[in-house]
Structures are given as C-alpha cells and as structure tokens.
Amino acid sequence: MTPSTQQSKVVLLTGASSGIGEATARLLAAQGHRLVLGARRVERLRSLSEELQSLGFQAAYCALDVTRLEAMQEFAAFAEASYGPADVIINNAGIMPLSPLNATKVDEWDRMIDVNIRGVLHGIAAVLPGMEARGKGQIINVSSIGGHAVSPTAAVYCATKYAVRAISDGLRLESNRIRVTIISPGVVESELADTISDPSAREEMNVFRRIAIQPDAIARAIAYAIEQPGDVDVSEIIVRPTASPY
C-alpha cells in the first residue's frame, strides 16, 4: 500500500524499539502515517526515528515507561503536540520472562503484570477520553496465542494475555464509536525470549522458536486492521507459523 491509498493517521506505538514494534513502525511510516514511537530504550528509538525521517517519513519519538500512567499521558500529549490527536494507539509493549510456577519468581510475575496488563490499561486511559470526545479512534492491543491456550512455564504470561483479551472485549462492548482490535501473534522472532531467566523455560522456548515467523508478519496484520473503513472493526487477528501445532 502506498501513502496515497489511505488517509494518514496519527499512530502512537509502544514497545517500538525492536521486534514487532520496530517492524510495525517501518511499515506504517512507509504507508504515510504519522508515527509517535515510545519505549524505554531511547537510543534505539532515536536511531529508528532518524532513519524513517531520512526516508521522508514522519516519525517522532519519546522515552516511555508504560507502567507509569503519568508517562503514558505525557506520551499522548507529546504526540498531540507533534502531529495532532491520536487516531490509533498500538499497545505493543510486553515482556515474557517464562518460568514454572514452582520457581516462584514473584518479581518477574509482578513485572509482567505491570507491563503486559497495566501498560495496556495506561495506554487506553491516555487516549480514550479524547477519542470518545471526537467520536472516533482505534485501540489496538497486542495479546498473544498465549491468550488462547496455556502452556507449561507460561501460566503468568498467559494470564496477562488473557487479561488483554478481556480488557479489549470489554472496551469494545462499552463503545460503538471506538474500534478495538486484538492482535494475537504466535511465536515470532523477537527479543522477548531474552528476558527468560529460568533455564528450563529458556530451553523450551529455544526449541519452540525454531519455527518462528518474522515480525513484519504481525506488522501487516496491524496495518490491515488500521486500513479498514471507520465502520469496520477487526476484532481479532491470530497470526502464527504455518508449522505451529498451536
């Protein structure tokens, strides 16, 4: 798709410094959208933003910790000052430090809850009042195939992704003007597995990732949901490797 085939939108993207976020930023920028990129790794954001700008695309960036509501609100305000009110927010930031429950890695559980659940809620809270006031907008929440089925070592991670689905479905039921989309990737080549500290879970994930697809596959799904007309809500897209058993 070229920029001339659809209206340019102001798109806020969390977790934009690598993986699915980076791939999505590259695709949406090339389609002519005005992007505001957020993540904790500012140097990566700066590099990506400058690269996109050098290609003639519109991309701004802002340091962002999604676990802090104030930071998310500042991110939304920065986006509005840069390009205008948010048309779309993609709540993509997430972590996946898998471990069996009997390892009792409570700090990692808490961190997943903070990033994967609270981060999504903070993103919604930062843009929803403005979207409702304007009578339009789209909230895209990145869940996971783990939001549909639980696997060993992934109980807490899957619980956070089930929560993302519940939050998204609830928001969709509460509004007939805001489009709400869930994107549920299967195993994707990314840095998510780098946060796994448990040896057994890390080995399981290394085996699982042998069939991983590339992040741009998820970026295309996100772009598809955005490009639909305003009266069409793509509720959920599951994207997984053809060879995946689940």
Sequence and secondary structure as in RCSB ss.txt:
>XXXX:A:sequence
MTPSTQQSKVVLLTGASSGIGEATARLLAAQGHRLVLGARRVERLRSLSEELQSLGFQAAYCALDVTRLEAMQEF
AAFAEASYGPADVIINNAGIMPLSPLNATKVDEWDRMIDVNIRGVLHGIAAVLPGMEARGKGQIINVSSIGGHAV
SPTAAVYCATKYAVRAISDGLRLESNRIRVTIISPGVVESELADTISDPSAREEMNVFRRIAIQPDAIARAIAYA
IEQPGDVDVSEIIVRPTASPY
>XXXX:A:secstr
  GGGS   EEEEESTTSHHHHHHHHHHHHTT EEEEEES HHHHHHHHHHHHHTT EEEEEE  TT HHHHHHH
HHHHHHHTSS SEEEE         GGG  HHHHHHHIIIIIIHHHHHHHHHHHHHHHHT  EEEEE  GGGT  
 TT HHHHHHHHHHHHHHHHHHHH SSSEEEEEEE SBSSSGGGG   HHHHHHHHHHGGG B HHHHHHHHHHH
HHS TT    EEEE  TT   
